[in-house]
Amino acid sequence: MNTERNVNIIDLTETERNEALESYRIIKPFIEDNIPLVKVAEESSKSYRTLLRWVDKYRKYGLSGLATKRRADSGRHRKVKDELKLFIEGLVLTKPQPSIAAIYRNVVSLSKQKGWHTPGYKTVYNIVKNIDPALITLAQEGSKAYSNKYDLLYKRKSTYPNEIWQADHSLLDIWLVDDNGKHRRPWLTIIMDDYSRAIAGYYLTFQNPCVQNTSLALRQAIWYKSDSKWHVCGIPDTFYTDHGSDFTSIHLEQVSADIKMRLIFSIAGVPRGRGIIERFFQTVNQLFLCHLSGYMPEGQYPEKPPTMKIGELEILLKEFIIENYNYRVHSETKMPPQQLWQRDSFIPQLPDSLEKLDLLLLNEAKPRKVHPDGIHFQNFKYVDPNLAAYVGVNVTIRYDPRDIAEIRVFYDNSFICRAISQEIANQTISLKDIIRARNKRRKQLQREIKTRNEIIELLLDANNEESRKNCIIEPVEKPNDVQSQIKPGKKLKRYFNE
């Protein structure tokens, strides 16, 4: 039965979150597009009363309100093999589309041939009615009909702050030096408020654009900023971003549904009014990067070898965004982005807690064991009183790679605590800083080893007979030499314990 209390989305299992997301997708046309709920019920297999109950729970509790706690023996008689379910869906998508009665006859025939349990007519009917209408339109009517019916065209401008946020990526026109000494160009992910043109969040990395980069930038964008000059925050009504097919895309969709943020995945090659961010990237090149070492105008390699590290660029970039761009008069709005965003005493809507955004954090693939002195990660120890009950247990951690002074700890997909490293608790140290420091230390030790090896080779020079005589390393005697030292007629003494 559906839970009646406000459960944090992070406390649900992945299966429960996916089931809740499927329920949300059914009522999404009503929630986001104001399509009458009666019509939504007609196009789905759910009754109007069921959808009305879902809408009420979603409005009260977010995505977690749609999670269903099932009994272990519930629904077993309705279980349909995955192959059979795909077979049913495939028949629906064929042209011309067969009737449900015809589909059911095919299902009965196939089940008998394969020796499978034959599902009831109602089960087949529900599977057919649960297929995404957009999928049917695309299969039956083609791409043009699908675009006309389902593609959301971005034609209007925002009328207030946080109405629309947009995310985009750009390969910056600057060469940097990575931790391995290679010359590389960084990617910048930006989240911008469409109304004010203010930058709400960003992420700088050598990695190619992906949903993970967007998720980390979005988490920074939504929550409060530690810098008093950077006020932009809150949950946007609508968020445009690139689509991804990986695990993180599902998490992004789940978080968006839970915090009631409309998520729109842009289609590659189909612009959705994102030219304003492209102009921002031009501003970054013309007013910021052009003054830095390693700048690469017009796609040319810099005349001098680059020397700047990505951490150094990030410090300068943050300063440029917060103190320069956000406070500079914008050519289109005629106002500084920060000033326009907070005009009329705008109060942003924020999540109840930072944990609401934890699914946007990086997942550590390998589990970490809880030791008596805490969790060991990157040569630091992370502690929290709640970990006492999990000593010896494997847990999962999530973290922001830009600040690893704190990690989030989960057990069996449930949030346990925020563990702190006392060694760096009062500092903002990124994972890149840690790796960079380790590499520097390792190279220093390697140089010392090399120096000592060179000294040994010098002292043991084969041409220096004096060095050979005084060297503490004696040549190993051969077995024949040992035998020659034993006088004839004498035997070696043997001992009992030998």
N, C-alpha and C positions, 0 to 999 in steps of 0.2 A: 504494500500500500504506500501511497505517497506520503512522504514525511511532512508534518505540519509545522515543523520548527525551521528556523533559519539556519541551515547548514552551510558552512563555507564550502565553496566549490572545490577547494583543494583537498577537502576531507572525503570527497567521493572517489571511487575507483575509476579507472579509465573507462571501463565498460559502462558504469553508471553515468559518467559525463557524456559519453557518446549517445546513450539512450535518451538522455535529457536533451541533447542537441538535436536529435531526430524529432522529438516532440516540438521543440522550438521552431524547427524548419517548417512544420505544418502550420503553426499559427503566425509565422513570420509575415505573410502577406497582410494579415489583419493588423499586426503590431506596427509594421513599418510603412505599409502602403495604403492603409485604411480601406482595404478590400473588405466588404461586409462579411462578418463571421458566418452568416448563413451560407454564403457562396463558397467560403473556404470549406465548410462542412460538406457541401455537396460534392466538392472535388476531391475530398479525402474519404477515408473509410471510417472516420470518427464522427460521433454524433455531435450535434450542436451543444448539448449540455456538457459533454466531455471537453470540448474546445473552450467553452465558457469557463469551466473549472481550471483548465490549464492557463488561460489568460490571467485569471485571478491569482493563481499561485505564482506565475511569472512576475506579475507586477508587485507582488509582496516580497518575494524571495529571490528573484532573478533566476538564472539557469538552474541553480540547485533546487528550486521549488518544483522543477519538472522531473527530478530524479525519482525513480521508482525502486523501492526496496521490495524484491521478490522473495517469496519462499523458495527454498531449495528445490521442492517438487512441483513448483508452479509452472504450468504451461508445457509440460513435457509431451502431452498428447498432441499439441499443436506444433511440435518441432518439425521443421521441414529441412531436408538435406540441402546443403548449400548449392550443390549441383542442380537440384530440382528447382530451387528458387531462381537461380540464374536462367534456367531453361524457361520458366514461366515469364520472367521479365523479358527474355529475348523474343518470345512469341509476341508479346505486347508491342515490341518495337519494330516488328516486321511489317512490310507493306504488301498488300493492304492489311490493316490491323484486324486480326480475327476477333470474334465475339468471345466473351468470357466462357460461354458454354463450349465453344470449339476448343478454347485453351484447356478447359478442364478435361475434355475427352482425350486430348493429347497427353495430358499429365497422367491420366489413368492408364493409358496404353504404355507409356514409358515406364511407369512404376512397376507394372506387371513384368515387362521385359527385363528390368534390372533387379527385380526381386525386392524393391523398396516398399516401405509402408505408403499406402495411398492416402494423401491428405484429403480432407473433406472439401466440399465445394465452397463453403464459407471461408476456409483458409486460403484457397486459391483466389477467391474474390478479394480478400483483404490484401493479399500480396499485390494484385493488379492495381487496386485503388491506392496503394501506398507508394507507387512509383512516382517519382518527381514529374509533375506535368511539363516542366521545361524540357526534361529528357525526351518525353513523348513528342513534344512539338518539334524538337530538333530532328528526331528520327523520322517522323512522319511527314513533316512539312518543309524541312530544310533549314539551312543557316539563316537565310533572309527572313523567313517567318519568325524564327527564334529571336533574331536581333530586334525586329520590330516589336515583338511582344514582351521580351524579357530584358533586353539591354537597357540599362539606365543611362540616359544621356545627361551629361553634366552641362547644363546650359545657363543656369542662373548663378548669380553671385550671392555670397553669404550676406546676411543682414545683421548678424550679431556675432560676438566672439564665441569660439568653440562650437559653432554650428557645423563647420566642415574642417577637418584636418586632412592633410595630404602627406604622403611619404614618397620619397624618391631617392635614387642613388646616383652618384657621379664619380667617375675616375678622375681624381684631381690632377691638375697640370703641374705637378711637382714631383721630383725624384727624392726619395729618402733612402737611408741605409737601414736595413733590417738587422736583427740580432746575429745573423750569419755573415754580415758584411756585404750582402748583395744589395744592388740598387733596384728599388721597387717603387711603384706609384701606389698611393693609398686610395681606398674607396671611402666616400663620405655618404652616410645615410642621414637624411634630414626629414624632420616632421614639422610642417608649417601650418599655422592657423590661416585659413583662407581669407577671413575677414580683415584681420589686422596685418597680415604678412609677417607676424612675429614667429620666431623659431621657438618651438615648444620642446624639442629634443633632438639629439643627434647621436651618431655613433661612427667613430673613425677606426678603420681596420684595413689590413692588407687582404682580408678575405673577399672573395667575390660576393656580389649582392645575394642575399638570401633572406628568408623569413626570420631567421634567428636575429640577424642584425636589426631588422625592423622591429622585432619584439622588444629587444633591449632598448632601442631608442624610444619606443612607445611607453615603456615602463617609466623611463626617465621623464618623458613628456607629461604624463598624467599626474605624477606625484609632486609633492612640494619640492622646491629647489632649496638647497642649502645656501645659495648665494642670494643675499637680500635684494640685489638688483634685478634678479631674474624671477619675475612674478608669474609667468605663463604656466598654467597647470590646469588640471581638471579633466573630466571625461567629455570628449566631443560627442555631438549628436551623430555625426557620420565620419567614418575614417576610410579614406581611399588608400589602398596599398597594392603592391604586386602580389600575384597569386603564387602559392607554393604548394607542392604536392607532398611535402614531408610531414613528419610528426608534429613539428612546430606549428604548421598551418592549422592543424586541428586544434591545438592549444590556443592559438590566437583567436580562432572562431569561438571556442568555448568561453574564453575570458570576455570577448566582446558581447556575447549573449548574456553573460552573467552580470556585467556592469551596465547593460542596456545601451550599448554603443553599436550603432549600425555599421557593419563592416562590409565594404564593397571591394572586391578583388578586381583590379584592372586587368584587361586583356592585353597581352603583349601586342604591340603595334597599333593599338587602338587608343588614342589619347582621350583623356577625360578631364580636360581643362587643367593640366598640370604644368602649363607654360610658366606659371608664376614661380614655381620652384626652379625651373631652368634659368630664369632671370636671376634668381638668388645665386645659383652656381656661377653665373657670369660675374656677379658682384664679388664673389669670393676670389675669383681669378684676377679681376681688374683692381680691386682695392686692398686685397690681403696677400695672396700668394705672390704677386708680382714683386713684392719687396723682400722676399725670402730667398735664401740660398737654395739652389736646386730647382727653381721655377723653370718650367718648360713651356715657353710661349709657342703657340701655333704648332704643337706636336713635335717640336725639335728637342733633341737631347741637349741638356745644359752644357755650356762651355767648360765649366769647372765641375769636377766630381762632387756629387752630393755628400754632405756631412751630417745633415740633420736626422735625428731619430724620430719615430712616430710619436713618442711620448712628448718630445719637445714641441712638435707641431700641434698636438692636442691642447697643450697649455695655451699656446698662442691663439688657436682657433676658438677656444672657449672665451678668451678675453675679447676677441673680435666680435663674436656673436652677442655676448652679453652687454659689453660696454660700447660697441661701435654700431653694429648693424641694427640691433633692436632699439637703439636710441637715435638713429639717424633718420631724418625726414625721408619718407618713401616717395618715389617719383609719381606713383599712381594715387595713393591715398592722401598725399600731402600732409601726412602726420607720421611721427615715429611709431613703429609697430608696437612697442611696449605701451606707449601712451594711448594708442587707439584701442588696444586690447583691454585696458583697465578703465576706459572711459565710462562714465555713468555708473561708477562704482560696481562694475560687473563682479558678481560672486560666482565662481566656478563650482560645478558639482564634482565632488571627489568620492572615491571609494571609501567604504567604512574603515578599511584598514589596508595596509600595504600588502598583507597576505592575499588579498583579492587578486593581486597582480603577479603572484609567485609563479604561475604557469608560464609567464613570459621569460623567466630566467633560464639560464643554461642548465641542461641536465647532465650530471656526471654519470657516464655510462656504467662505470664499475661501482659496485656498492662499496661503502666504507664501513669498517667495523668500529664499533664504539669500544674504546679501551677504558680501563679504569681512570686514566688521566684525560679522557676526552677523545675527540675524533682527530686523527692525524691527516692533514692535507697540506701539500706543498711545503712540508717541513715545519708547519705550524700546528699548534694544538688548539682545538676549539672546544670550549666547555659551556655547559649550561646545567643547572640543577635537574632539569627534566631528563637529562641523559642517564641519570643514575639507574633508572629502571630498564635501560637498554644495553647495559654493559655486556659485551660478548655477542651482541646482535648486529647483523648487517643492516645498514640503513642507506638511504639515497640522499644525496645533497644537491642543492641548487645554489647558484651564486651568480653575482654580477662580476664578470671578469675585470671590470674597471675598479672594483673595490672588494678585495677578498678579506677584509677585516672581519666580515660577518658572512656566515653561510646559513642556509635554510635546511633543516633536517626533516626527512620524511621517513615513515615506516609504513609499509604496506599501503602506499599511496595516500597516507594521512599525514598531515603536518604535525610535527612534534614540538619544535622550538626553533629559535634563532640562536645559534651558537656563536660565541665571540672568541677571537684570538686575543688574549690579553697582551701579547707581544706587540701587536700593531693596532690595538683598539682605538687609539687616539689619532691614527693616521689614515690617510686614504692611499692605500697601496694597491696597485693593479697587478693582475697576474703577469702582465708584460714586464712590470718592474722586477718582480721576483725572478722570472726567467732570465732577464737581462743581467741581474746581479749575480745569479748563479753562473751564467756563461762567462762573465767577467772574472769571477773567482776561479773557475776552471781553467781559463786561459792563463791566468797568473800562475797557477800551480804547474801547468804544463811548461811554461817558460822556465820556472825554477828547476823542474826536472831536466829540461834540455840543458840548462847551464851546468848542472852537476854532471850530466853525462859527458859533456864536452871536457870538463875538468878531469874526469876519470880517463878519458881517451888521451888527453894530453900527458897525464902522469904515467900512463902505461904505453907510451909510444915505443913501438918495437925497435926503433933506431936509437933509443936512449938507454944504453946498457946500465947506466948508473941508476936510472929510475927503476929498471927491472930488478936490480939487486936490493934496493931499499923498499920496494913495494911490499906491503903486508900480505898481498895475495900470493901464496906460494903455489908453484906448479904441483899438480897431483901426481904422486908416484905411480908408476905402472906396476902391475902385479909381478913382472919379472924382476923389477928393482927390489921389491920386498923379499922375494925368494933369495936374491943374491946376497942379502944382508944376513941370512941365516947361516951360521957356521956349520960345516959338515960334521956329522956325527952327533949333532944335538937335535933334539926334538922339541917341538913347541909344547909347552905345558897346557894341559886341558883342565878345566875346572868343572865341578859338578853342575853348576848352574849355567854353564855355557850352552 
